[in-house]
Amino acid sequence: MPACARRWNGLVHRIRRLLLPIDSLGPADTIARVVQLMVGLFLYGISLALLVRATLGVGPWDVFSLGIANHLPMSYGTATVVVSGIVLLVWIPLRQRPGIGTLLNAVLVGPAADLGLWLIPAPTELWAQVLMLIGSIVLLSIATGIYIAPQLGPGPRDGLMTGLVRITGWRIWIVRTLIEGTALLIGWLLGGPVGVGTVIFAFGVGPLIGVFLPFFERRRAATASRRRARRLAASAAAERA
């Protein structure tokens, strides 16, 4: 094989290992993981739209994005993509490695949120606002479990947190509190909506993700186990033939 071809194949392999940081069980497994990732990210964007439409307060990062959207000619979804891009730039000095899940998270959640805002009307009654708030937090927790389970790379904000934990040696909850507290403060100063929903989001999302993420991780592990068993059976049958 010519040297240029070897170098090209090596580059392709490194890019693949960077963007798909998994031990795939074949094309079908990779496609299934990417599809699950995209479904989870789409639902995550819809959950953010529900949270905004409830008008009872949003999560810290969304306060930041909405604060930016208040001052620049862009939608909430576009501001979310911009914030993700800024966070990814901070990954560079932290030497964090993105996966395809990281990049898709950065570019898909915002447009999905804008689509949700276009489709979902704002409630006019308090009880409807409360139901929408609760529904958005539950859906967001489910969506988080769906898109993390394929293990295709952390989201931009999660990677920022884990990178700072690695660099500083501080505990996760300290770093997360500092990051989200800073985003919340800046967003509030920019006019982002802070309310009771912000508090409920802060204390409700973590425990719910703790319920749904293990569920989807078990489903992903079971699916991988079945595929691995089928490959072994097919290999054994081929050897006997």
For each residue, the residues with C-beta under 8 A, 3 or more apart:
1: 5 6 9
2: 5 6
3: 6 7
4: 7 8
5: 1 2 8 9
6: 1 2 3 9 10
7: 3 4 10 11
8: 4 5 11 12
9: 1 5 6 12 13
10: 6 7 13 14
11: 7 8 14 15
12: 8 9 15 16
13: 9 10 16 17
14: 10 11 17 18
15: 11 12 18 19
16: 12 13 19 20
17: 13 14 20 21
18: 14 15 21 97 98 99
19: 15 16 98 99 100 103 153
20: 16 17 24 30 99 100 152
21: 17 18 97 99 151 152 153
22: 30 33 150 151 152
23:
24: 20 27 29 30 33
25: 28 29 224 227 228 231
26: 29 30 227 231
27: 24 30 31
28: 25 31 32 227
29: 24 25 26 32 33 224 227
30: 20 22 24 26 27 33 34
31: 27 28 34 35
32: 28 29 35 36 223
33: 22 24 29 30 36 37 150 151 152 220
34: 30 31 37 38 100 150 152
35: 31 32 38 39
36: 32 33 39 40 146 147 149 150 220
37: 33 34 40 41 100 101 104 146 147 150 152
38: 34 35 41 42 104 108
39: 35 36 42 43 146 147
40: 36 37 43 44 143 144 145 146 147 148 149
41: 37 38 44 45 104 105 108 109 112 143 147
42: 38 39 45 46 108 112
43: 39 40 46 47 112 139 142 143 146
44: 40 41 47 48 109 112 140 143 144 147
45: 41 42 48 49 77 108 109 110 111 112 113 114 115 116
46: 42 43 49 50 112 113 115 116 139 143
47: 43 44 50 51 136 137 139 140 143
48: 44 45 51 52 58 62 80 109 112 113 116 136 140
49: 45 46 52 53 112 113 114 115 116 117 119 120 136
50: 46 47 53 54 116 120 132 133 135 136 139
51: 47 48 54 58 59 62 133 136 137 140 197 201
52: 48 49 55 58 62 66 76 113 117 193
53: 49 50 116 117 120 121 122 123 132
54: 50 51 123 129 130 132 133 136 197
55: 52 122 129 193 195
56: 129 130 133 195 196 197 200
57: 63 193 194 195 196 197 198 199 200 201
58: 48 51 52 62 63 66 192 193 197 198 201
59: 51 62 63 180 198 201 202 205
60: 63 64 180 181 183 184 187 198 202
61: 64 65 83 157 180 183 187
62: 48 51 52 58 59 65 66 76 80 187 192
63: 57 58 59 60 66 67 183 184 187 188 192 193 194 198
64: 60 61 67 68 83 183 184 186 187 190 192
65: 61 62 68 69 76 79 80 82 83 187 192
66: 52 58 62 63 69 70 76 79 187 191 192 193
67: 63 64 70 71 186 187 188 189 190 191 192
68: 64 65 71 72 74 79 82 83 187 190
69: 65 66 72 74 75 76 78 79
70: 66 67 190 191 192
71: 67 68 190 191
72: 68 69 79
73:
74: 68 69 78 79 82
75: 69 78 79 114 117
76: 52 62 65 66 69 79 80 110 113 114 117
77: 45 80 81 109 110 111 112 113 114 115 117
78: 69 74 75 81 82 110 114
79: 65 66 68 69 72 74 75 76 82 83 110
80: 48 62 65 76 77 83 84 109 110 113
81: 77 78 84 85 106 107 109 110 111
82: 65 68 74 78 79 85 86
83: 61 64 65 68 79 80 86 87
84: 80 81 87 88 105 106 107 109 110 156 157
85: 81 82 88 89 106
86: 82 83 89 90
87: 83 84 90 91 156 157 159 160
88: 84 85 91 98 102 106 156
89: 85 86 92
90: 86 87 93 94 160 163
91: 87 88 94 95 96 98 156 159 160 163
92: 89 95
93: 90
94: 90 91 160 163 164 166 167
95: 91 92 163
96: 91 159 160 162 163
97: 18 21 153
98: 18 19 88 91 102 103 153 159
99: 18 19 20 21 102 103 152 153 154
100: 19 20 34 37 103 104 152 153
101: 37 104 105 147 150 151 152 153 154 155
102: 88 98 99 105 106 153 154 155 156 159
103: 19 98 99 100 106 107 153
104: 37 38 41 100 101 107 108 152
105: 41 84 101 102 108 109 147 153 155 156
106: 81 84 85 88 102 103 109 155 156
107: 81 84 103 104 110 111
108: 38 41 42 45 104 105 111 112
109: 41 44 45 48 77 80 81 84 105 106 112 113
110: 45 76 77 78 79 80 81 84 107 113 114
111: 45 77 81 107 108 114 115
112: 41 42 43 44 45 46 48 49 77 108 109 115 116
113: 45 46 48 49 52 76 77 80 109 110 116 117
114: 45 49 75 76 77 78 110 111 117 118
115: 45 46 49 77 111 112 118 119
116: 45 46 48 49 50 53 112 113 119 120
117: 49 52 53 75 76 77 113 114 120
118: 114 115
119: 49 115 116
120: 49 50 53 116 117
121: 53
122: 53 55
123: 53 54 128 129 131 132
124: 128
125: 128 129
126: 129 130
127: 130 131
128: 123 124 125 131 132
129: 54 55 56 123 125 126 132 133
130: 54 56 126 127 133 134
131: 123 127 128 134 135
132: 50 53 54 123 128 129 135 136
133: 50 51 54 56 129 130 136 137 197 200
134: 130 131 137 138
135: 50 131 132 138 139
136: 47 48 49 50 51 54 132 133 139 140
137: 47 51 133 134 140 141 200 201 204 205 208
138: 134 135 141 142 208
139: 43 46 47 50 135 136 142 143
140: 44 47 48 51 136 137 143 144 205
141: 137 138 144 145 205 208 209 211 212
142: 43 138 139 145 146 212
143: 40 41 43 44 46 47 139 140 146 147
144: 40 44 140 141 147 148 205 209 212 213
145: 40 141 142 148 149 209 212 213 214 215 216 217
146: 36 37 39 40 43 142 143 149 216
147: 36 37 39 40 41 44 101 105 143 144 150 155
148: 40 144 145 151 154 213 216 217
149: 36 40 145 146 213 216 217 219 220
150: 22 33 34 36 37 101 147 220
151: 21 22 33 101 148 220
152: 20 21 22 33 34 37 99 100 101 104
153: 19 21 97 98 99 100 101 102 103 105 159
154: 99 101 102 148 158 159 162
155: 101 102 105 106 147 158 159
156: 84 87 88 91 102 105 106 159 160
157: 61 84 87 160 161 179
158: 154 155 161 162
159: 87 91 96 98 102 153 154 155 156 162 163
160: 87 90 91 94 96 156 157 163 164 179
161: 157 158 164 165 172 175 176 179
162: 96 154 158 159 165 166 172
163: 90 91 94 95 96 159 160 166 167
164: 94 160 161 167 168 170 175 179
165: 161 162 168 169 170 171 172 175
166: 94 162 163 169
167: 94 163 164
168: 164 165 175
169: 165 166
170: 164 165 174 175
171: 165 174 175
172: 161 162 165 175 176
173: 176 177
174: 170 171 177 178
175: 161 164 165 168 170 171 172 178 179
176: 161 172 173 179 180
177: 173 174 180 181
178: 174 175 181 182
179: 157 160 161 164 175 176 182 183
180: 59 60 61 176 177 183 184 202
181: 60 177 178 184 185
182: 178 179 185 186
183: 60 61 63 64 179 180 186 187
184: 60 63 64 180 181 187 188 194 198
185: 181 182 188 189
186: 64 67 182 183 189 190
187: 60 61 62 63 64 65 66 67 68 183 184 190 192 194
188: 63 67 184 185 191 192 194
189: 67 185 186
190: 64 67 68 70 71 186 187
191: 66 67 70 71 188
192: 58 62 63 64 65 66 67 70 187 188
193: 52 55 57 58 63 66 198
194: 57 63 184 187 188 198
195: 55 56 57 198 199
196: 56 57 199 200
197: 51 54 56 57 58 133 200 201
198: 57 58 59 60 63 184 193 194 195 201 202
199: 57 195 196 202 203
200: 56 57 133 137 196 197 203 204
201: 51 57 58 59 137 197 198 204 205
202: 59 60 180 198 199 205
203: 199 200 206 207
204: 137 200 201 207 208
205: 59 137 140 141 144 201 202 208 209
206: 203 209 210
207: 203 204 210 211
208: 137 138 141 204 205 211 212
209: 141 144 145 205 206 212 213
210: 206 207 213 214
211: 141 207 208 214 215
212: 141 142 144 145 208 209 215 216
213: 144 145 148 149 209 210 216 217
214: 145 210 211 217 218
215: 145 211 212 218 219
216: 145 146 148 149 212 213 219 220
217: 145 148 149 213 214 220 221
218: 214 215 221 222
219: 149 215 216 222 223
220: 33 36 149 150 151 216 217 223 224
221: 217 218 224 225
222: 218 219 225 226
223: 32 219 220 226 227
224: 25 29 220 221 227 228
225: 221 222 228 229
226: 222 223 229 230
227: 25 26 28 29 223 224 230 231
228: 25 224 225 231 232
229: 225 226 232 233
230: 226 227 233 234
231: 25 26 227 228 234 235
232: 228 229 235 236
233: 229 230 236 237
234: 230 231 237 238
235: 231 232 238 239
236: 232 233 239 240
237: 233 234 240 241
238: 234 235 241
239: 235 236
240: 236 237
241: 237 238
